[in-house]
């Protein structure tokens, strides 16, 4: 992962330059139309940047999303994201979770959008897998080492290793699922985290000022990132990643506004989960003698990340405040 640090810095520089161009263009426009201001949708733009980073780092694919939003794979993922976070019919949502086969047989408009986007993703991602396989084959045939550093190339290369038992190899379909997981887990979660952190800092200027001073203490000599060598970028990254107040701010932002507020898991076997408190029964009574919950195999388990992070019983009465920095 360390090898990807220069890529992240480069994309961050591209985003900064794009915003700077927008500000300059707006300033020129304000000379013509006084009072016309510029509003930048930070979440939208950071999301485009994270797509670029994940595309390059994940499977050596250029979305060029900072430049424009015309790439078909980018558009397919974004449309699926928008459908996923939209508030749909609760009954239909429950049907999609518990009876997905019925939803596929009788799709609504949301399901049709998802299916259309999945076709695009499957087609382009399958092509990427085959292209990477061909690159690895040609490198082995020529006797030259394969230099691909993206995660997809490394996954395919390790999957094709001669000493890997056949039963441990994964299919192209599984590799495709890994690509989707990587995209969904990494893109909007990252952009949401950055956006909320910037908003919280804007709402707490004293914390923002202190953090800016800490960051400037190790970056003041690196005003132009584009001129830094790869070794200098790694050195700068080490300095920034070891800043204690920056670490505290990031952790507190993730606690207060987790990018994934909850998750659903399925129990693969019967289990008994210990609890810190007596069990509350369905009728509202409390079983003082019981300190565990029975989870049968096949049960859906709702992991309430946001609930844990904002529990006043753990964090105190100010659990909903941005202050643990």
HUKAKA-V323947 format. One record per pair of residues at least 4 apart in sequence whose ideal C-beta (glycine too) atoms are under 7 Angstrom apart, sorted by the first residue. I is the first residue (numbers start at 1). J is the second residue. Records with the same first field share a line. If there is no record, write none. Layout:
I->J + J
//
This chain:
3->149
4->8 + 57
5->9 + 233 + 234 + 237
6->10 + 230 + 233
7->11 + 53 + 56 + 57
8->12 + 53
9->13 + 225 + 233
10->14
11->15 + 49 + 52 + 53
12->16
13->17 + 225 + 226
14->18 + 66
15->19 + 45 + 49 + 66
16->20
17->21
18->22 + 66
19->23 + 40
20->24
21->25
22->26 + 38 + 40
23->27 + 38
24->28
25->29
26->30 + 38
29->33 + 36
30->34 + 36
40->45
41->45
42->46 + 195 + 198
43->47 + 191 + 192 + 195
44->48
45->49
46->50 + 191 + 194 + 195
47->51 + 187 + 188 + 191
48->52 + 65 + 66
49->53 + 66
50->54 + 186 + 187 + 190 + 191
51->55 + 63 + 65 + 74 + 187
52->56 + 63 + 64 + 65 + 66
53->57
54->58 + 182 + 183 + 186 + 187
55->59 + 61 + 62 + 63
56->60 + 61 + 62
57->150 + 151
58->150 + 151 + 152 + 179 + 182
59->128 + 150 + 151 + 152 + 179
60->148 + 150 + 152 + 153
61->128
63->71 + 73 + 74
64->68 + 71
65->69 + 71 + 74
69->74 + 75
71->75
72->76 + 120 + 124
73->77 + 120 + 121 + 124
74->78
75->79
76->80 + 117 + 120 + 121
77->81 + 121 + 183
78->82
79->83 + 113 + 117
80->84 + 114 + 117
81->85 + 188
82->86
83->110 + 113 + 114
88->92 + 93 + 110
89->93
90->94
91->95
92->96 + 108
93->97
94->98
95->99 + 102 + 103
96->100 + 103
99->103
100->104
101->105
102->106
103->107 + 111
107->111 + 112 + 115
109->113
110->114
111->115
112->116
113->117
114->118
115->119
117->121
118->122
119->123
120->124
121->125 + 180
122->126 + 176
123->127
124->128
125->129 + 176 + 179
126->130 + 176
127->131
128->132 + 152
129->133 + 156 + 172 + 175 + 176
130->134
131->135
132->136 + 148 + 152 + 153 + 156
133->137 + 156
134->138
135->139 + 148
136->140 + 146 + 156 + 157 + 160
137->141
138->142
139->144 + 145 + 146
146->157
148->153 + 154
151->155 + 182
152->156 + 179
153->157
154->158
155->159 + 175 + 178
156->160 + 175
159->164 + 169 + 170
164->168 + 169
170->174 + 175
172->176
173->177
174->178
175->179
176->180
177->181
178->182
179->183
180->184
181->185
182->186
183->187
185->189
186->190
187->191
188->192
189->193 + 259 + 260
190->194
191->195
192->196 + 259
193->197 + 253 + 254 + 259
194->198
195->199
196->200 + 253 + 257
197->201 + 249 + 250 + 253
198->202
199->203
200->204 + 253 + 322
201->207 + 208 + 211
202->208
204->208 + 322
205->209
206->210
207->211 + 249 + 325
208->212
209->213
210->214 + 245
211->215 + 245 + 246 + 249
212->216
213->217
214->243 + 245 + 246
215->219 + 240 + 243 + 246
216->220
218->239 + 240 + 243
219->236 + 240
222->228 + 236
228->232 + 233 + 236
230->234
231->235
232->236
233->237
234->238
235->239
236->240
237->241
238->242
240->246
243->247
244->248
245->249 + 325
246->250
247->251
248->252 + 325
249->253 + 325
250->254
251->255
252->256 + 322 + 324 + 325
253->257
254->258
255->309 + 324
256->309 + 322
258->305 + 306 + 309
260->305
261->305 + 306
262->302 + 303 + 304 + 305 + 306
263->303 + 305
264->300 + 301 + 302
265->301 + 303
266->298 + 300
267->271 + 295 + 296 + 297 + 298 + 299 + 301
268->297
269->297
270->296 + 297
271->295
272->292 + 294
273->292 + 293 + 295
274->291 + 292
275->279 + 291 + 292 + 293
278->286 + 287 + 288 + 290 + 291
279->287 + 290 + 293
280->286
281->285 + 287
295->299 + 301
304->308
305->309
306->310
307->311
310->319 + 320
311->315 + 319
312->316 + 317 + 319
315->319
318->323
//
